[in-house]
Amino acid sequence: MENNLKAIIFSAGLGTRFKPWTDIHPKALAIVSGKSLLQHNIEYLQQYGIKDVIVNVHHFSNQIIEAVKNNNGWGSNIIISDESNEVLETGGGLVNARHLFKNNQLFFSLNVDILTNLDLNKLMAFHQQHKPLISLGVTNRKSSRVLLFDADNRLCGWRNLQTGEEKISIKKDYLIQKAYSCVVIYEPQIFSLIKQTGKFSIIDSYLDLAAKHVILGYDHSLDKFVDVGKPDSIVMAEKLFPK
């Protein structure tokens, strides 16, 4: 993989499911096996030669900036995208950081509260083979909200399994449910195609773009994966990622 690629780690969230930690800390600095979630993800990217990393910050942003500074970016070049004034969610956070990316280069995004050993070289090979606008890591795990794909792994919609709400971009007789892993490759033209502004979820952009642009799911269900969404998920995370 090219070693000059960039990634963004979404780290600005309020972490409301992660109280009481997030009453006085950002979720990005929650500790799993002796390291913060942010450090885990920075070191994960380093395994694939990705050392230019944008980190967006909002909730207790000063603590994240200080941790990055005190640890010299854990060996990476960390670029802060400051959202102190307003949390913009994943979509708004991505658009806000647009000026920090190179115009002609694909890039990755991760969510700071996700830990996985998904092989980014394999995700990249999949992306280069099929040439979609976006490649999304997905698995067969249980989730209350799922993405919907056709038999060719093309994104066609979204469904909330608890409420029954659906958003369908491409109508198909049969759609396959997959859970979103929050590990993504984007082509650089994504920025000129996203219509949403302000505060919004990147999922909204996926569903908006899916009708006219190929967005593919890359199934990595055999990989380790944990959503460190609540404090009790730390135990599972430490079993799966002991160092």
BELBEL-V680979 format. One record per helix or strand of 3 or more residues. SS is the DSSP state (alpha for helix, beta for strand). FROM is the first residue (numbers start at 0). LEN is the number of residues. If there is no record, write none. Layout:
# BELBEL-V680979
ss=SS from=FROM len=LEN
ss=SS from=FROM len=LEN
This chain:
# BELBEL-V680979
ss=beta from=5 len=5
ss=alpha from=15 len=3
ss=alpha from=20 len=4
ss=alpha from=26 len=3
ss=alpha from=36 len=10
ss=beta from=51 len=6
ss=alpha from=60 len=10
ss=alpha from=71 len=4
ss=beta from=76 len=6
ss=alpha from=88 len=8
ss=alpha from=97 len=3
ss=beta from=106 len=5
ss=beta from=113 len=3
ss=alpha from=119 len=11
ss=beta from=133 len=6
ss=beta from=144 len=5
ss=beta from=153 len=7
ss=beta from=165 len=3
ss=beta from=175 len=11
ss=alpha from=189 len=4
ss=alpha from=201 len=8
ss=beta from=214 len=5
ss=beta from=224 len=3
ss=alpha from=232 len=8
